[in-house]
Amino acid sequence: MQKTFLFFMACCCLWMNHLSAQSKGILPLTGIRFVHEGIWSKSIVVRMNGQPLFGNRIPLNQQLELNLMLPTGFTVNKTKMAFVGAEVQVVSAKGDVLWKEENQLMAKAATGFSQKDLKLLILKFSVAEGLVQPNSKCSIRFRIYDLKGKNQLRLEYPVTIAYPREKVYTSGSSQQLNAPAGTLVSLSDMKAKKITVSVDTMISTNPNMAYVKIDLTGIDGSSIFDMFQGKESFTVYDSAFNEVKIKDILLKKVGGTLEGNAVNCLLMIPFKLKTDRAMRYFVRYRWDSGDKSRAFDIIVTK
C-alpha cells in the first residue's frame, strides 16, 4: 500500500512539473518573444486604432493595445474571480528601462476579474516623443502574472520607431494556418491551404548544414511575380533568443501560374551544422509584398 502511495505521489509531482515547465517561442507577424510559465492566451495581438499590426514599426505618441484572448492559468477564489497583474516596460536597445508601469491592472487588484472580464484582456502602451528617436530600436516588455500564485507570462515586443508621417501598416484580415507541432504560420491579407515542415540534411549546396524545409502551398493573394518582387528575410535564434549568424543563403522555389493567384513556395533555410545536437533553435522566415501591405511569417522550432 505504501509503495502504491509513493508511486502515485511521484506521478503527481512529475505531472505538476510538466504543467509548470517553462515554454519559449516567437509569435509570427509581430515577432513577439514569449516565455510561458503557467499563463497562456488563445491569441496575442497588437492593435493600433483597433486594427492588428503585422510588423515591428510603431509610431511615437500613439496609444497601442496588446490584446490577450481568453488568458488562462490564474488562481480563482470561491466566487471564480481571478486576480491578475500586468507590468509594462519600455526598454532601450542597450537594456535600460526607459519607462515602467508596475501594475497596469492595479484598479482591479482587490476585486479581481470575472470569467467574462477575462474573455479579452487589454493592455495599453505607447512610446513618448523624446524617449526614443525615430528609426531607433527598443522593446516593449510585458509580464502578466497571477497575484495569488506564481504563474506568469513574459512577452517582449521588439520594435523600431517610425518616422513622423510614415505610414504604419495594419492588417484587414489574417489567417493562422494549421501547422505541424513546433510551427506557427500567420498570413496578413493573404491565405494559404497547407504547410509541411521537415529537416533536410542532404542538401548539396552545403552538405555540412541542416536545413529547415518548408513547403507552403495554395497561397492566395499573391502571384509568382509578386513573390519575387517582395522582400524576404530569415533569422535563426538560439534558445535564449540570441541571433545566430548564418552565412549560407536560403534556397527558394516558387511555382504556380503566371496569371493566377495560386502560388506554391518551397523554402530551404540553413539553421545549424548537422553535427550540432545540443540546442533548440527558432527559425523565422518572413515575406512582405513590395507595397508593404501584405505579409506572411513562419516560425519553426527545431
C-alpha positions, -999 to +999 in steps of 0.1 A: +000+000+000+028+024+009+046+016-023+015+023-043+010+057-025+047+067-031+043+058-068+011+079-070+028+109-053+058+106-077+034+106-107+016+137-093+049+155-089+060+147-125+026+159-138+028+192-118+064+198-130+052+193-166+024+218-161+047+244-146+075+238-171+088+269-190+079+271-226+095+296-250+088+308-285+083+336-311+049+347-325+047+353-363+040+387-378+048+408-347+079+387-337+068+389-300+090+366-279+072+347-252+082+328-220+051+309-209+053+299-172+017+287-164-002+315-180-011+314-217-036+330-241-055+317-271-042+346-292-019+376-287-024+406-310-010+442-311-036+467-323-034+503-335-067+522-339-085+488-335-066+471-364-039+444-359-003+454-366+016+429-386+051+443-382+075+459-358+075+496-368+053+517-344+047+555-342+056+578-314+028+592-291+003+567-304-016+545-279-014+509-289-030+478-274-019+443-266-049+420-267-049+386-250-079+365-258-091+340-232-059+341-210-057+311-186-036+299-157-048+322-129-058+312-094-095+317-088-113+321-055-146+306-043-166+332-064-144+323-095-127+357-095-091+358-108-065+383-096-043+395-125-013+418-125+004+433-156+038+451-156+047+471-188+081+485-197+098+503-225+134+491-227+162+506-248+183+486-273+210+486-246+187+471-220+179+503-200+144+507-187+131+540-202+096+538-187+078+514-164+043+508-151+044+484-121+008+471-124-014+485-151-043+465-137-040+478-101-075+492-102-088+456-101-062+441-078-087+439-048-119+430-067-104+407-093-116+397-128-146+376-136-145+349-163-164+374-185-138+401-179-110+377-190-125+369-224-103+397-236-075+413-215-063+446-229-031+463-220-022+497-233+012+512-241+029+539-261+063+554-266+065+591-258+083+615-281+119+621-268+121+587-252+134+570-283+145+586-316+128+578-350+142+547-366+158+536-333+151+502-318+136+494-284+115+467-268+081+467-251+081+442-223+050+428-206+047+405-176+012+392-170+012+374-136-011+358-110-014+379-079-024+349-059+002+324-073+035+321-091+023+317-127+033+343-152+036+351-190+065+372-202+064+389-236+089+410-254+079+430-285+110+443-303+100+475-322+115+502-344+102+537-341+086+550-373+095+584-388+069+613-384+041+609-410+054+575-420+026+551-428+024+522-404+005+493-420-022+473-403-040+441-413-075+440-427-077+402-422-053+375-411-051+337-412-034+314-387-027+284-408-029+249-392+006+237-390+027+208-376+038+208-340+065+234-333+054+256-363+034+288-363+022+304-395+003+337-399-007+355-431-018+391-433-044+398-461-034+366-477-044+329-474-028+295-479-040+260-480-013+238-465+022+238-450+046+209-444+078+212-425+108+189-421+146+189-417+168+181-446+205+172-441+212+161-477+214+195-495+244+195-518+248+233-516+264+228-482+264+192-470+276+202-435+244+222-428+210+211-417+181+229-435+145+235-424+124+225-454+091+245-457+065+238-484+038+264-483+011+256-510-020+273-523-010+308-515-039+331-524-035+369-527-001+369-545+014+358-578+048+344-589+059+379-600+047+393-567+066+367-547+099+376-564+093+413-561+086+412-524+111+415-496+121+384-477+144+376-447+152+347-424+166+348-389+178+320-367+177+324-329+191+301-302+171+290-271+179+323-254+166+344-284+201+354-294+205+357-331+227+331-347+248+343-377+242+321-407+265+327-437+247+303-461+218+317-482+183+303-482+171+283-512+137+291-528+115+277-555+082+294-565+056+277-587+021+283-600+006+301-629+017+335-641-019+348-644-034+330-614-033+337-576-025+301-565+012+301-557+034+274-541+066+283-523+093+259-513+120+271-489+152+255-477+166+275-447+200+267-433+199+269-395+227+247-379+255+223-385+244+187-389+266+178-360+250+203-337+226+185-314+229+205-282+204+233-286+170+242-298+166+268-325+139+292-336+139+297-374+119+326-387+111+334-423+092+365-433+079+377-467+065+412-473+049+424-505+066+452-525+039+477-514+042+465-477+005+459-475+007+421-472+029+396-454+033+360-442+055+349-414+066+314-404+082+304-371+097+269-368+111+255-336+137+227-341 
